[in-house]
Amino acid sequence: MNALPAPIIGLIVAVFVLVWLVLRTRVHALIAMLCAACIAGLIGGMGIDKTLSTITSGFGTTLGSIGIVIGLGVMMGRLLEVSGAAERIAWSFIRWLGKRREEWALALTGYIVSIPIFVDSAFVILYPVAKALAKSGKRSLLTMGIALAGGLVVTHHTVPPTPGPLGVAGIFNVDIGAMLLTGMALAIPCVIGIVFYAQWLDKKYPHFIPATPGSEELKQTLEQYHKEKEQKNLPGLTLSLLPILVPVALIFLKAICSTLATFDSMSGIDDHPVVKGIAFIGNPIVALSISVLLTVYTLVPRMDKHTTAERLEEGIQSAGIILLVTGAGGALGAVLRDSGAGHQLAQQVAQLPVSPILIPFIIATLVRVIQGSGTVAMITAASISAPILAQLPGINMLLAAQAATMGSLFFGYFNDSLYWVVNRMIGISDVKQQMVAWSVPTTIAWAIGGIGVTLLNLLFGSGGSWLDPLVPLVVLAAIILWARYQPLKQNVTGAVKVK
C-alpha cells in the first residue's frame, strides 16, 4: 500500500486542526484558518519562507479582487437600514399583494433587502411588520416570521454583495456579476419552498397565535400600522429600490455584452465605445460606487456630512472581520494549490463515484454543521475545493462557487446566531419546535439549491450524473418526515409545544 503524499497529509492535519480550533477552543476562525494554512504548507514540504509568502500573496490576491466590493456593499446596506428604505419596501409589497398573501410579500421583501443588508439586522428591522400583519390579519405569527426570515437568509447566503458569496467568488476566481445573477436565479425556488413550508407550519401549529382573535385591539392593529407608515417620513419606493436595482442592472448589462462578444457574428463588439462604457460602469466596483452615491444623495439627503460618514463607517466596521476571514480562506487555498495538494487530490476526486461539483457542497454542509457560521462554511469549502477543482477539466467554477454557498445553508442550529434571533423574536422556546421552525426551512433551501446546482451542472458543466440531485433530495425527505411526525402538546397559553 502506497503512503499518502506529504501535501495530502498536510491537508488532512490542517483540516483537523481547523475544525478542532473552531469547535473546541475560543480561537477565532481567522486565526484557525491561518494556522491551518501554515500546517498545510509546512507538512506539505513548502518550507517556512515559501509558506509565509504564499499565505501573504493568497490573502492579498483574494481581497484584491473582492475587498473593495464588500466595503461598498456594506456601506450601502447600512444607509438602507437607517433611512427606512427596508421598511418602505416591505410596506409597499404588502399593499400590492393584498390580504392573505402577506407571507409572499414578506418573503419577497426579505429576498431583496438581504442582498445589501446583513440578515440578522434586516430581520430585527422588519420583524415588527410580520408581527403586525399576524395580529391584524389573524394569520400565524410563525408563518409570517419564517417566510420573512427565509427570504432574508437565502439571498444572504447566495447573492453578492453579501460578503460570503463575494469571498467565494474571489477564491474560485469567477466573475462577480455572473455570481450575482446566478445566485439570484437559484435563490428564487429556495424562497418559494420556504414559503410553502411556512404555510404548512400554520396547519401544524394552528394555536401558535398567542393573542385572542376578535379583540378590538387585534382588529385595529393593521390600520394603526398603515397609519404609522403613512405618517413616518420614509423614502419613496422608487428611491428605496434604486440603490439595489441599479448595480444589478448595470452588472447584468455588462454580462449581456460579454456574452454577445463571444458569438462570431458579434466579434469586435467589445471595441465599440458604448460597449466599453457599459463594461466600465458594469464593473462591480463602479456599479456599487454609483449605488452608494445614490444612497447618500437620495435616501438621506438631509443627513449632515459627519453623521453620513459615521453611518458609512459603521457598515465598514461590521464587515472588517469578514474581510479578514475571507482573506485567510484565500491564503489557505493558495497554500493547498502551491503545495501540490490540490493537484494530487484532483486525481483522486476524479475517480470517486460522486460528481466533483458536489465536493464544495458537501464540505460547506459539514463545516456548517460543525461550527454554525454560513460565511465561514462557504469560505472554508471554497478554500479547500477550489485548488482541487481547478485541476479537473471542464468544471464550471461558477456552479462550483454556488455549490459552496448553497451547502452553507444546511440545518441552521444552536451554533448559528440567526437561529436564536428568529426563534427568540417569534417566541419559540421549545428546542424541538425551534428546529421544526428554523432548522428545517434552512435545510429545504439547502436541498432545493443543491438540486438546482446539480441540474445546471448537467446542462452546463461536466462530470455530472443524474444521481447527483438525489443526494440533497434524500436528506430533505428525511428532514421533512421528521418534522411531519413530531407530536404536539398544547399548553394553557394557547401556544403549541413539541414533546
Order of alpha helices (4+ residues) and beta strands (2+ residues): alpha-alpha-alpha-alpha-alpha-alpha-alpha-alpha-alpha-alpha-alpha-alpha-alpha-alpha-alpha-alpha-alpha-alpha-alpha-alpha-alpha-alpha-beta-beta
